[in-house]
Amino acid sequence: MCGPEPINCFPVLVNILSNTFLRLLNSTARFRVWSAFFYKADNPDVKSYVFYSFLNYLLILAAGLPPLIAMSSVEDYKVRSTSC
């Protein structure tokens, strides 16, 4: 029912419990749950666009983070803070 991946068991369990409670309340509505890790695109252009967008975002983040850490250390040095 859940498959070999344990991450898929939670959505299946929620689906079973929700539909069981709906049946107990004499409702005709039903829940359908899908579980997918990543966006599935058949078009390779979309995949490369998403990949390079995330890559650019991470590179910008990686370029901006070290100066932030360095400035924090310089500020600590200026006020002569010490760790316990």
Order of alpha helices (4+ residues) and beta strands (2+ residues): alpha-alpha
